[in-house]
Amino acid sequence: MSDFISGVSYDECKTTADWLLSNTQVRPIVGIVCGSGLGGLAEMIKDPQIFKYSDIPNFPRSTVHGHAGRLVFGTLKGKPCVCMQGRFHLYEGYPIQKITLPMRVFKLMGVETMIMTNAAGGLNQDYKVGDIMVIKDHINMPGFAGVNPLSGPNDDRFGLRFPCMSDAYDRKLRQLAHDVAAELSFSEFVREGVYCVLGGPSFETIAECRMLHMLGADAVGMSTVHEVIVARHTGMRCFALSLISNRAVMDYDSHEKANHEEVLETGRLRAEQMEKLVSTIVAQLEHNINN
């Protein structure tokens, strides 16, 4: 199979992976995606080698404030890593297959585990701004309308036509995250819950927030799920965290308004602990997975 409907093919992904492999000595086994205001994770990478998205063949470009638009290779706690400093979203106008292209490229480069972070609105009334939610499951709202990154012809070299999603978020990695949180005395603000993705870029209405909460969503955002679907399709292990950057407005008498600046500011305030949590998880990855 040479082409997907969206123009993203196996050959295109392989060209990108081969170009990156020929331009760096790093052979990453861990991939990290940094969400809004959380790009500081990439600054922890030792001996970084940086590529601008605009310089990488076939890569989309990040257009959102708070997303640096760089791919950073190096080591984190001794593990060879590749880190996306900024991601792509449906609302930027790219086809959904294009925004998830990096997942397939990472797979072809040898990545085994994907760690995603995002900033999300808290629907669960017990959540506070600044809480970190370990994602245990997701609700793919665009998917209900047929907007799925696996739409179009399936290339068996990537994965099965009908991949299972009941185990999308690795149970062992979720447990490791809670163990690490306890070790770092972070348990007080580390939660676990269900993430719902919407298309954006407008924030949710009060009625939408109420509906999503009734459906069982604890947090809502505009990313991550599409990447997880593609990463799981290729057989990579997935783990994801949401930084609760604002509380979703659920009350018609409220004068609160969601805004992107609040999202970025919360990221700055909690960034150091988020980085510590993720880097410690990465440090313990191999030991945990083999046991």
KOLDRENTOR-273103 format. One record per residue (C-alpha): residue number from 1; x negated, y, z. Coordinates in Angstrom, 1 decimal. Layout:
% KOLDRENTOR-273103
<atom><num>NUM</num><xx>X</xx><yy>Y</yy><zz>Z</zz></atom>
...
% end
This chain:
% KOLDRENTOR-273103
<atom><num>1</num><xx>0.0</xx><yy>0.0</yy><zz>0.0</zz></atom>
<atom><num>2</num><xx>-1.6</xx><yy>3.3</yy><zz>-1.0</zz></atom>
<atom><num>3</num><xx>0.8</xx><yy>6.0</yy><zz>0.0</zz></atom>
<atom><num>4</num><xx>3.4</xx><yy>6.9</yy><zz>2.6</zz></atom>
<atom><num>5</num><xx>6.3</xx><yy>9.2</yy><zz>1.6</zz></atom>
<atom><num>6</num><xx>4.7</xx><yy>12.0</yy><zz>3.6</zz></atom>
<atom><num>7</num><xx>1.4</xx><yy>11.6</yy><zz>1.7</zz></atom>
<atom><num>8</num><xx>-0.4</xx><yy>10.1</yy><zz>4.7</zz></atom>
<atom><num>9</num><xx>-2.0</xx><yy>6.9</yy><zz>3.6</zz></atom>
<atom><num>10</num><xx>-4.3</xx><yy>4.3</yy><zz>5.1</zz></atom>
<atom><num>11</num><xx>-7.0</xx><yy>5.4</yy><zz>2.6</zz></atom>
<atom><num>12</num><xx>-6.6</xx><yy>9.0</yy><zz>3.8</zz></atom>
<atom><num>13</num><xx>-6.9</xx><yy>8.1</yy><zz>7.4</zz></atom>
<atom><num>14</num><xx>-10.0</xx><yy>5.9</yy><zz>6.6</zz></atom>
<atom><num>15</num><xx>-11.6</xx><yy>8.8</yy><zz>4.7</zz></atom>
<atom><num>16</num><xx>-11.2</xx><yy>11.0</yy><zz>7.8</zz></atom>
<atom><num>17</num><xx>-12.4</xx><yy>8.3</yy><zz>10.2</zz></atom>
<atom><num>18</num><xx>-15.5</xx><yy>7.5</yy><zz>8.0</zz></atom>
<atom><num>19</num><xx>-16.3</xx><yy>11.2</yy><zz>7.7</zz></atom>
<atom><num>20</num><xx>-16.2</xx><yy>11.7</yy><zz>11.5</zz></atom>
<atom><num>21</num><xx>-18.2</xx><yy>8.4</yy><zz>12.1</zz></atom>
<atom><num>22</num><xx>-20.9</xx><yy>9.6</yy><zz>9.6</zz></atom>
<atom><num>23</num><xx>-21.1</xx><yy>13.0</yy><zz>11.4</zz></atom>
<atom><num>24</num><xx>-21.4</xx><yy>11.8</yy><zz>15.0</zz></atom>
<atom><num>25</num><xx>-23.3</xx><yy>9.1</yy><zz>16.8</zz></atom>
<atom><num>26</num><xx>-20.5</xx><yy>8.7</yy><zz>19.3</zz></atom>
<atom><num>27</num><xx>-18.3</xx><yy>5.6</yy><zz>19.0</zz></atom>
<atom><num>28</num><xx>-15.3</xx><yy>6.5</yy><zz>21.1</zz></atom>
<atom><num>29</num><xx>-13.3</xx><yy>3.9</yy><zz>23.0</zz></atom>
<atom><num>30</num><xx>-11.1</xx><yy>6.5</yy><zz>24.8</zz></atom>
<atom><num>31</num><xx>-9.1</xx><yy>9.2</yy><zz>23.1</zz></atom>
<atom><num>32</num><xx>-7.7</xx><yy>12.1</yy><zz>25.0</zz></atom>
<atom><num>33</num><xx>-5.1</xx><yy>14.6</yy><zz>23.8</zz></atom>
<atom><num>34</num><xx>-5.0</xx><yy>18.0</yy><zz>25.7</zz></atom>
<atom><num>35</num><xx>-1.6</xx><yy>19.7</yy><zz>26.0</zz></atom>
<atom><num>36</num><xx>-0.8</xx><yy>23.4</yy><zz>26.4</zz></atom>
<atom><num>37</num><xx>-3.3</xx><yy>25.1</yy><zz>28.7</zz></atom>
<atom><num>38</num><xx>-5.0</xx><yy>21.8</yy><zz>29.5</zz></atom>
<atom><num>39</num><xx>-7.9</xx><yy>22.0</yy><zz>27.0</zz></atom>
<atom><num>40</num><xx>-10.3</xx><yy>22.3</yy><zz>29.9</zz></atom>
<atom><num>41</num><xx>-10.5</xx><yy>18.5</yy><zz>30.0</zz></atom>
<atom><num>42</num><xx>-12.7</xx><yy>18.7</yy><zz>26.9</zz></atom>
<atom><num>43</num><xx>-15.2</xx><yy>21.0</yy><zz>28.8</zz></atom>
<atom><num>44</num><xx>-16.0</xx><yy>18.0</yy><zz>31.1</zz></atom>
<atom><num>45</num><xx>-17.3</xx><yy>16.0</yy><zz>28.2</zz></atom>
<atom><num>46</num><xx>-21.1</xx><yy>15.5</yy><zz>28.4</zz></atom>
<atom><num>47</num><xx>-23.3</xx><yy>16.2</yy><zz>25.3</zz></atom>
<atom><num>48</num><xx>-20.3</xx><yy>17.5</yy><zz>23.4</zz></atom>
<atom><num>49</num><xx>-20.2</xx><yy>17.5</yy><zz>19.6</zz></atom>
<atom><num>50</num><xx>-17.4</xx><yy>19.7</yy><zz>18.3</zz></atom>
<atom><num>51</num><xx>-15.6</xx><yy>19.8</yy><zz>15.0</zz></atom>
<atom><num>52</num><xx>-13.0</xx><yy>22.4</yy><zz>14.2</zz></atom>
<atom><num>53</num><xx>-9.8</xx><yy>20.9</yy><zz>12.8</zz></atom>
<atom><num>54</num><xx>-10.1</xx><yy>23.1</yy><zz>9.8</zz></atom>
<atom><num>55</num><xx>-13.5</xx><yy>21.4</yy><zz>8.9</zz></atom>
<atom><num>56</num><xx>-12.2</xx><yy>17.8</yy><zz>9.1</zz></atom>
<atom><num>57</num><xx>-10.9</xx><yy>16.3</yy><zz>5.9</zz></atom>
<atom><num>58</num><xx>-7.1</xx><yy>15.7</yy><zz>5.8</zz></atom>
<atom><num>59</num><xx>-6.6</xx><yy>17.1</yy><zz>9.4</zz></atom>
<atom><num>60</num><xx>-3.7</xx><yy>19.5</yy><zz>10.1</zz></atom>
<atom><num>61</num><xx>-4.5</xx><yy>22.8</yy><zz>11.9</zz></atom>
<atom><num>62</num><xx>-3.2</xx><yy>23.7</yy><zz>15.3</zz></atom>
<atom><num>63</num><xx>-1.3</xx><yy>27.0</yy><zz>15.2</zz></atom>
<atom><num>64</num><xx>-0.2</xx><yy>27.3</yy><zz>18.9</zz></atom>
<atom><num>65</num><xx>-1.6</xx><yy>29.7</yy><zz>21.5</zz></atom>
<atom><num>66</num><xx>-3.2</xx><yy>27.6</yy><zz>24.2</zz></atom>
<atom><num>67</num><xx>-4.4</xx><yy>25.0</yy><zz>21.7</zz></atom>
<atom><num>68</num><xx>-8.0</xx><yy>25.5</yy><zz>20.7</zz></atom>
<atom><num>69</num><xx>-7.8</xx><yy>23.3</yy><zz>17.5</zz></atom>
<atom><num>70</num><xx>-11.1</xx><yy>21.4</yy><zz>18.1</zz></atom>
<atom><num>71</num><xx>-12.1</xx><yy>17.7</yy><zz>18.2</zz></atom>
<atom><num>72</num><xx>-14.7</xx><yy>17.1</yy><zz>20.9</zz></atom>
<atom><num>73</num><xx>-16.9</xx><yy>13.9</yy><zz>20.9</zz></atom>
<atom><num>74</num><xx>-19.1</xx><yy>12.9</yy><zz>23.8</zz></atom>
<atom><num>75</num><xx>-19.1</xx><yy>11.0</yy><zz>27.1</zz></atom>
<atom><num>76</num><xx>-16.8</xx><yy>11.3</yy><zz>30.0</zz></atom>
<atom><num>77</num><xx>-17.9</xx><yy>9.5</yy><zz>33.2</zz></atom>
<atom><num>78</num><xx>-20.1</xx><yy>7.4</yy><zz>31.0</zz></atom>
<atom><num>79</num><xx>-17.4</xx><yy>6.4</yy><zz>28.6</zz></atom>
<atom><num>80</num><xx>-17.7</xx><yy>7.4</yy><zz>24.9</zz></atom>
<atom><num>81</num><xx>-14.7</xx><yy>9.7</yy><zz>24.2</zz></atom>
<atom><num>82</num><xx>-13.0</xx><yy>11.8</yy><zz>21.6</zz></atom>
<atom><num>83</num><xx>-10.8</xx><yy>14.6</yy><zz>22.9</zz></atom>
<atom><num>84</num><xx>-8.2</xx><yy>16.7</yy><zz>21.0</zz></atom>
<atom><num>85</num><xx>-8.4</xx><yy>20.2</yy><zz>22.3</zz></atom>
<atom><num>86</num><xx>-4.9</xx><yy>21.1</yy><zz>21.0</zz></atom>
<atom><num>87</num><xx>-2.4</xx><yy>18.9</yy><zz>19.2</zz></atom>
<atom><num>88</num><xx>0.2</xx><yy>19.3</yy><zz>16.4</zz></atom>
<atom><num>89</num><xx>4.0</xx><yy>19.6</yy><zz>16.8</zz></atom>
<atom><num>90</num><xx>7.1</xx><yy>19.1</yy><zz>14.7</zz></atom>
<atom><num>91</num><xx>8.0</xx><yy>22.8</yy><zz>15.1</zz></atom>
<atom><num>92</num><xx>4.8</xx><yy>23.8</yy><zz>13.3</zz></atom>
<atom><num>93</num><xx>6.4</xx><yy>22.5</yy><zz>10.1</zz></atom>
<atom><num>94</num><xx>4.2</xx><yy>19.5</yy><zz>9.5</zz></atom>
<atom><num>95</num><xx>5.8</xx><yy>16.2</yy><zz>8.5</zz></atom>
<atom><num>96</num><xx>6.0</xx><yy>13.9</yy><zz>11.5</zz></atom>
<atom><num>97</num><xx>3.5</xx><yy>11.4</yy><zz>9.9</zz></atom>
<atom><num>98</num><xx>1.0</xx><yy>14.2</yy><zz>9.5</zz></atom>
<atom><num>99</num><xx>1.1</xx><yy>15.3</yy><zz>13.2</zz></atom>
<atom><num>100</num><xx>0.4</xx><yy>11.8</yy><zz>14.3</zz></atom>
<atom><num>101</num><xx>-2.5</xx><yy>11.2</yy><zz>11.7</zz></atom>
<atom><num>102</num><xx>-5.2</xx><yy>11.6</yy><zz>14.5</zz></atom>
<atom><num>103</num><xx>-3.9</xx><yy>8.5</yy><zz>16.3</zz></atom>
<atom><num>104</num><xx>-4.5</xx><yy>6.4</yy><zz>13.2</zz></atom>
<atom><num>105</num><xx>-7.9</xx><yy>8.0</yy><zz>12.7</zz></atom>
<atom><num>106</num><xx>-8.9</xx><yy>7.2</yy><zz>16.3</zz></atom>
<atom><num>107</num><xx>-7.8</xx><yy>3.6</yy><zz>15.9</zz></atom>
<atom><num>108</num><xx>-10.0</xx><yy>3.3</yy><zz>12.8</zz></atom>
<atom><num>109</num><xx>-12.9</xx><yy>4.8</yy><zz>14.8</zz></atom>
<atom><num>110</num><xx>-12.6</xx><yy>2.1</yy><zz>17.5</zz></atom>
<atom><num>111</num><xx>-10.5</xx><yy>3.8</yy><zz>20.2</zz></atom>
<atom><num>112</num><xx>-8.8</xx><yy>1.3</yy><zz>22.5</zz></atom>
<atom><num>113</num><xx>-7.0</xx><yy>3.6</yy><zz>25.1</zz></atom>
<atom><num>114</num><xx>-5.2</xx><yy>6.9</yy><zz>24.5</zz></atom>
<atom><num>115</num><xx>-4.6</xx><yy>9.3</yy><zz>27.3</zz></atom>
<atom><num>116</num><xx>-2.1</xx><yy>12.1</yy><zz>26.5</zz></atom>
<atom><num>117</num><xx>-1.4</xx><yy>15.2</yy><zz>28.6</zz></atom>
<atom><num>118</num><xx>1.4</xx><yy>17.8</yy><zz>28.1</zz></atom>
<atom><num>119</num><xx>3.1</xx><yy>20.7</yy><zz>29.8</zz></atom>
<atom><num>120</num><xx>6.8</xx><yy>20.0</yy><zz>30.4</zz></atom>
<atom><num>121</num><xx>9.9</xx><yy>21.5</yy><zz>31.9</zz></atom>
<atom><num>122</num><xx>11.1</xx><yy>19.8</yy><zz>35.1</zz></atom>
<atom><num>123</num><xx>14.7</xx><yy>18.4</yy><zz>34.9</zz></atom>
<atom><num>124</num><xx>14.4</xx><yy>16.4</yy><zz>38.1</zz></atom>
<atom><num>125</num><xx>15.5</xx><yy>18.7</yy><zz>40.9</zz></atom>
<atom><num>126</num><xx>13.0</xx><yy>17.2</yy><zz>43.3</zz></atom>
<atom><num>127</num><xx>10.1</xx><yy>18.3</yy><zz>41.0</zz></atom>
<atom><num>128</num><xx>8.2</xx><yy>21.4</yy><zz>41.8</zz></atom>
<atom><num>129</num><xx>6.2</xx><yy>23.6</yy><zz>39.3</zz></atom>
<atom><num>130</num><xx>2.7</xx><yy>22.2</yy><zz>39.4</zz></atom>
<atom><num>131</num><xx>3.7</xx><yy>18.6</yy><zz>40.0</zz></atom>
<atom><num>132</num><xx>2.0</xx><yy>16.0</yy><zz>37.7</zz></atom>
<atom><num>133</num><xx>4.3</xx><yy>13.3</yy><zz>36.3</zz></atom>
<atom><num>134</num><xx>3.0</xx><yy>10.0</yy><zz>35.2</zz></atom>
<atom><num>135</num><xx>5.2</xx><yy>9.1</yy><zz>32.2</zz></atom>
<atom><num>136</num><xx>6.8</xx><yy>5.6</yy><zz>32.7</zz></atom>
<atom><num>137</num><xx>9.1</xx><yy>5.8</yy><zz>29.7</zz></atom>
<atom><num>138</num><xx>10.5</xx><yy>8.2</yy><zz>27.1</zz></atom>
<atom><num>139</num><xx>13.6</xx><yy>9.3</yy><zz>25.3</zz></atom>
<atom><num>140</num><xx>12.9</xx><yy>10.1</yy><zz>21.6</zz></atom>
<atom><num>141</num><xx>15.7</xx><yy>12.6</yy><zz>20.7</zz></atom>
<atom><num>142</num><xx>14.4</xx><yy>13.3</yy><zz>17.2</zz></atom>
<atom><num>143</num><xx>14.3</xx><yy>9.6</yy><zz>16.7</zz></atom>
<atom><num>144</num><xx>18.0</xx><yy>9.4</yy><zz>17.2</zz></atom>
<atom><num>145</num><xx>18.4</xx><yy>11.4</yy><zz>14.1</zz></atom>
<atom><num>146</num><xx>15.9</xx><yy>9.3</yy><zz>12.1</zz></atom>
<atom><num>147</num><xx>12.9</xx><yy>11.6</yy><zz>12.7</zz></atom>
<atom><num>148</num><xx>10.3</xx><yy>8.9</yy><zz>13.5</zz></atom>
<atom><num>149</num><xx>6.6</xx><yy>8.8</yy><zz>12.6</zz></atom>
<atom><num>150</num><xx>7.0</xx><yy>5.2</yy><zz>11.4</zz></atom>
<atom><num>151</num><xx>9.6</xx><yy>6.2</yy><zz>8.8</zz></atom>
<atom><num>152</num><xx>8.7</xx><yy>5.4</yy><zz>5.3</zz></atom>
<atom><num>153</num><xx>6.8</xx><yy>2.3</yy><zz>4.0</zz></atom>
<atom><num>154</num><xx>5.0</xx><yy>0.3</yy><zz>6.6</zz></atom>
<atom><num>155</num><xx>1.3</xx><yy>-0.5</yy><zz>6.1</zz></atom>
<atom><num>156</num><xx>0.6</xx><yy>-3.8</yy><zz>7.8</zz></atom>
<atom><num>157</num><xx>-3.1</xx><yy>-2.8</yy><zz>8.3</zz></atom>
<atom><num>158</num><xx>-1.9</xx><yy>-0.4</yy><zz>10.9</zz></atom>
<atom><num>159</num><xx>0.8</xx><yy>-2.5</yy><zz>12.6</zz></atom>
<atom><num>160</num><xx>4.1</xx><yy>-4.3</yy><zz>12.5</zz></atom>
<atom><num>161</num><xx>7.2</xx><yy>-2.9</yy><zz>10.9</zz></atom>
<atom><num>162</num><xx>9.2</xx><yy>-3.0</yy><zz>14.1</zz></atom>
<atom><num>163</num><xx>6.9</xx><yy>-2.4</yy><zz>17.1</zz></atom>
<atom><num>164</num><xx>8.1</xx><yy>-2.9</yy><zz>20.7</zz></atom>
<atom><num>165</num><xx>8.4</xx><yy>0.2</yy><zz>22.8</zz></atom>
<atom><num>166</num><xx>9.6</xx><yy>-1.2</yy><zz>26.1</zz></atom>
<atom><num>167</num><xx>5.9</xx><yy>-1.4</yy><zz>27.2</zz></atom>
<atom><num>168</num><xx>4.8</xx><yy>1.9</yy><zz>25.6</zz></atom>
<atom><num>169</num><xx>3.2</xx><yy>3.2</yy><zz>28.8</zz></atom>
<atom><num>170</num><xx>0.7</xx><yy>0.8</yy><zz>30.1</zz></atom>
<atom><num>171</num><xx>1.7</xx><yy>-0.5</yy><zz>33.6</zz></atom>
<atom><num>172</num><xx>-1.8</xx><yy>-1.1</yy><zz>34.8</zz></atom>
<atom><num>173</num><xx>-2.9</xx><yy>2.4</yy><zz>33.8</zz></atom>
<atom><num>174</num><xx>0.1</xx><yy>3.9</yy><zz>35.6</zz></atom>
<atom><num>175</num><xx>-0.8</xx><yy>1.9</yy><zz>38.7</zz></atom>
<atom><num>176</num><xx>-4.4</xx><yy>3.0</yy><zz>38.4</zz></atom>
<atom><num>177</num><xx>-3.2</xx><yy>6.7</yy><zz>38.2</zz></atom>
<atom><num>178</num><xx>-1.3</xx><yy>6.3</yy><zz>41.5</zz></atom>
<atom><num>179</num><xx>-4.3</xx><yy>4.6</yy><zz>43.1</zz></atom>
<atom><num>180</num><xx>-6.6</xx><yy>7.4</yy><zz>42.0</zz></atom>
<atom><num>181</num><xx>-4.1</xx><yy>10.1</yy><zz>43.1</zz></atom>
<atom><num>182</num><xx>-4.1</xx><yy>8.5</yy><zz>46.6</zz></atom>
<atom><num>183</num><xx>-7.9</xx><yy>8.3</yy><zz>46.6</zz></atom>
<atom><num>184</num><xx>-8.1</xx><yy>12.1</yy><zz>45.7</zz></atom>
<atom><num>185</num><xx>-5.3</xx><yy>13.0</yy><zz>48.1</zz></atom>
<atom><num>186</num><xx>-3.2</xx><yy>14.1</yy><zz>45.2</zz></atom>
<atom><num>187</num><xx>-0.2</xx><yy>11.8</yy><zz>45.9</zz></atom>
<atom><num>188</num><xx>1.9</xx><yy>14.7</yy><zz>47.3</zz></atom>
<atom><num>189</num><xx>2.2</xx><yy>16.2</yy><zz>43.8</zz></atom>
<atom><num>190</num><xx>1.9</xx><yy>13.2</yy><zz>41.6</zz></atom>
<atom><num>191</num><xx>5.3</xx><yy>11.8</yy><zz>40.5</zz></atom>
<atom><num>192</num><xx>6.5</xx><yy>9.2</yy><zz>38.0</zz></atom>
<atom><num>193</num><xx>9.3</xx><yy>9.6</yy><zz>35.6</zz></atom>
<atom><num>194</num><xx>10.9</xx><yy>9.7</yy><zz>32.1</zz></atom>
<atom><num>195</num><xx>9.9</xx><yy>12.2</yy><zz>29.5</zz></atom>
<atom><num>196</num><xx>12.3</xx><yy>13.4</yy><zz>26.8</zz></atom>
<atom><num>197</num><xx>11.0</xx><yy>14.9</yy><zz>23.6</zz></atom>
<atom><num>198</num><xx>12.9</xx><yy>17.5</yy><zz>21.5</zz></atom>
<atom><num>199</num><xx>11.8</xx><yy>19.2</yy><zz>18.3</zz></atom>
<atom><num>200</num><xx>11.4</xx><yy>22.8</yy><zz>19.6</zz></atom>
<atom><num>201</num><xx>10.2</xx><yy>25.5</yy><zz>19.3</zz></atom>
<atom><num>202</num><xx>13.1</xx><yy>27.1</yy><zz>21.1</zz></atom>
<atom><num>203</num><xx>13.4</xx><yy>26.1</yy><zz>24.7</zz></atom>
<atom><num>204</num><xx>16.4</xx><yy>24.1</yy><zz>25.8</zz></atom>
<atom><num>205</num><xx>19.8</xx><yy>25.6</yy><zz>26.6</zz></atom>
<atom><num>206</num><xx>21.4</xx><yy>25.1</yy><zz>30.0</zz></atom>
<atom><num>207</num><xx>23.9</xx><yy>22.6</yy><zz>28.5</zz></atom>
<atom><num>208</num><xx>21.1</xx><yy>20.6</yy><zz>26.9</zz></atom>
<atom><num>209</num><xx>19.1</xx><yy>20.5</yy><zz>30.1</zz></atom>
<atom><num>210</num><xx>22.2</xx><yy>19.2</yy><zz>32.0</zz></atom>
<atom><num>211</num><xx>22.8</xx><yy>16.6</yy><zz>29.3</zz></atom>
<atom><num>212</num><xx>19.2</xx><yy>15.4</yy><zz>29.3</zz></atom>
<atom><num>213</num><xx>19.2</xx><yy>15.1</yy><zz>33.1</zz></atom>
<atom><num>214</num><xx>22.4</xx><yy>13.1</yy><zz>33.0</zz></atom>
<atom><num>215</num><xx>20.8</xx><yy>10.8</yy><zz>30.4</zz></atom>
<atom><num>216</num><xx>18.0</xx><yy>10.0</yy><zz>32.9</zz></atom>
<atom><num>217</num><xx>15.2</xx><yy>12.4</yy><zz>31.8</zz></atom>
<atom><num>218</num><xx>13.0</xx><yy>13.8</yy><zz>34.5</zz></atom>
<atom><num>219</num><xx>11.0</xx><yy>16.2</yy><zz>32.3</zz></atom>
<atom><num>220</num><xx>11.4</xx><yy>17.6</yy><zz>28.8</zz></atom>
<atom><num>221</num><xx>8.9</xx><yy>18.8</yy><zz>26.2</zz></atom>
<atom><num>222</num><xx>8.0</xx><yy>19.0</yy><zz>22.5</zz></atom>
<atom><num>223</num><xx>5.2</xx><yy>16.5</yy><zz>22.1</zz></atom>
<atom><num>224</num><xx>3.5</xx><yy>13.3</yy><zz>23.1</zz></atom>
<atom><num>225</num><xx>6.2</xx><yy>10.7</yy><zz>22.2</zz></atom>
<atom><num>226</num><xx>5.4</xx><yy>10.7</yy><zz>18.5</zz></atom>
<atom><num>227</num><xx>1.7</xx><yy>10.2</yy><zz>19.2</zz></atom>
<atom><num>228</num><xx>2.5</xx><yy>7.3</yy><zz>21.6</zz></atom>
<atom><num>229</num><xx>4.8</xx><yy>5.6</yy><zz>19.1</zz></atom>
<atom><num>230</num><xx>2.0</xx><yy>5.6</yy><zz>16.5</zz></atom>
<atom><num>231</num><xx>-0.7</xx><yy>4.7</yy><zz>19.0</zz></atom>
<atom><num>232</num><xx>1.3</xx><yy>1.7</yy><zz>20.1</zz></atom>
<atom><num>233</num><xx>2.1</xx><yy>0.8</yy><zz>16.5</zz></atom>
<atom><num>234</num><xx>-1.7</xx><yy>0.4</yy><zz>16.0</zz></atom>
<atom><num>235</num><xx>-2.1</xx><yy>-1.6</yy><zz>19.2</zz></atom>
<atom><num>236</num><xx>-3.8</xx><yy>1.1</yy><zz>21.3</zz></atom>
<atom><num>237</num><xx>-3.1</xx><yy>1.2</yy><zz>25.1</zz></atom>
<atom><num>238</num><xx>-1.3</xx><yy>4.4</yy><zz>26.1</zz></atom>
<atom><num>239</num><xx>-1.1</xx><yy>6.5</yy><zz>29.3</zz></atom>
<atom><num>240</num><xx>0.4</xx><yy>10.0</yy><zz>29.6</zz></atom>
<atom><num>241</num><xx>0.8</xx><yy>12.8</yy><zz>32.1</zz></atom>
<atom><num>242</num><xx>3.1</xx><yy>15.8</yy><zz>32.2</zz></atom>
<atom><num>243</num><xx>2.2</xx><yy>18.9</yy><zz>34.1</zz></atom>
<atom><num>244</num><xx>5.5</xx><yy>20.3</yy><zz>35.3</zz></atom>
<atom><num>245</num><xx>4.9</xx><yy>23.9</yy><zz>34.1</zz></atom>
<atom><num>246</num><xx>8.4</xx><yy>25.3</yy><zz>34.7</zz></atom>
<atom><num>247</num><xx>11.7</xx><yy>24.2</yy><zz>36.1</zz></atom>
<atom><num>248</num><xx>14.4</xx><yy>23.8</yy><zz>33.5</zz></atom>
<atom><num>249</num><xx>17.3</xx><yy>26.2</yy><zz>34.0</zz></atom>
<atom><num>250</num><xx>20.4</xx><yy>24.2</yy><zz>34.9</zz></atom>
<atom><num>251</num><xx>22.5</xx><yy>26.9</yy><zz>36.5</zz></atom>
<atom><num>252</num><xx>24.6</xx><yy>29.5</yy><zz>34.5</zz></atom>
<atom><num>253</num><xx>24.2</xx><yy>32.0</yy><zz>37.3</zz></atom>
<atom><num>254</num><xx>20.4</xx><yy>31.8</yy><zz>37.2</zz></atom>
<atom><num>255</num><xx>18.4</xx><yy>34.7</yy><zz>35.8</zz></atom>
<atom><num>256</num><xx>15.2</xx><yy>32.5</yy><zz>35.2</zz></atom>
<atom><num>257</num><xx>14.0</xx><yy>32.1</yy><zz>31.7</zz></atom>
<atom><num>258</num><xx>11.5</xx><yy>29.6</yy><zz>30.3</zz></atom>
<atom><num>259</num><xx>8.5</xx><yy>31.1</yy><zz>28.6</zz></atom>
<atom><num>260</num><xx>5.2</xx><yy>29.9</yy><zz>27.1</zz></atom>
<atom><num>261</num><xx>3.1</xx><yy>32.3</yy><zz>29.3</zz></atom>
<atom><num>262</num><xx>4.4</xx><yy>30.5</yy><zz>32.4</zz></atom>
<atom><num>263</num><xx>3.4</xx><yy>27.2</yy><zz>30.9</zz></atom>
<atom><num>264</num><xx>-0.1</xx><yy>28.3</yy><zz>30.3</zz></atom>
<atom><num>265</num><xx>-0.5</xx><yy>30.0</yy><zz>33.7</zz></atom>
<atom><num>266</num><xx>0.6</xx><yy>26.8</yy><zz>35.5</zz></atom>
<atom><num>267</num><xx>-1.9</xx><yy>24.9</yy><zz>33.4</zz></atom>
<atom><num>268</num><xx>-4.7</xx><yy>27.2</yy><zz>34.6</zz></atom>
<atom><num>269</num><xx>-3.7</xx><yy>26.8</yy><zz>38.2</zz></atom>
<atom><num>270</num><xx>-3.4</xx><yy>23.1</yy><zz>38.2</zz></atom>
<atom><num>271</num><xx>-6.1</xx><yy>22.4</yy><zz>35.6</zz></atom>
<atom><num>272</num><xx>-8.9</xx><yy>21.5</yy><zz>37.9</zz></atom>
<atom><num>273</num><xx>-6.9</xx><yy>18.8</yy><zz>39.7</zz></atom>
<atom><num>274</num><xx>-5.6</xx><yy>17.4</yy><zz>36.4</zz></atom>
<atom><num>275</num><xx>-9.1</xx><yy>17.2</yy><zz>35.1</zz></atom>
<atom><num>276</num><xx>-10.3</xx><yy>15.4</yy><zz>38.2</zz></atom>
<atom><num>277</num><xx>-7.4</xx><yy>13.0</yy><zz>38.0</zz></atom>
<atom><num>278</num><xx>-8.0</xx><yy>12.1</yy><zz>34.3</zz></atom>
<atom><num>279</num><xx>-11.8</xx><yy>11.9</yy><zz>34.6</zz></atom>
<atom><num>280</num><xx>-11.5</xx><yy>9.6</yy><zz>37.6</zz></atom>
<atom><num>281</num><xx>-9.0</xx><yy>7.4</yy><zz>35.8</zz></atom>
<atom><num>282</num><xx>-11.5</xx><yy>7.2</yy><zz>32.8</zz></atom>
<atom><num>283</num><xx>-14.3</xx><yy>6.3</yy><zz>35.2</zz></atom>
<atom><num>284</num><xx>-12.3</xx><yy>3.4</yy><zz>36.5</zz></atom>
<atom><num>285</num><xx>-10.8</xx><yy>2.3</yy><zz>33.2</zz></atom>
<atom><num>286</num><xx>-12.9</xx><yy>-0.8</yy><zz>32.4</zz></atom>
<atom><num>287</num><xx>-12.8</xx><yy>-2.2</yy><zz>35.9</zz></atom>
<atom><num>288</num><xx>-9.0</xx><yy>-1.8</yy><zz>36.1</zz></atom>
<atom><num>289</num><xx>-8.3</xx><yy>-3.3</yy><zz>32.7</zz></atom>
<atom><num>290</num><xx>-10.4</xx><yy>-6.4</yy><zz>33.2</zz></atom>
<atom><num>291</num><xx>-8.7</xx><yy>-7.2</yy><zz>36.5</zz></atom>
% end
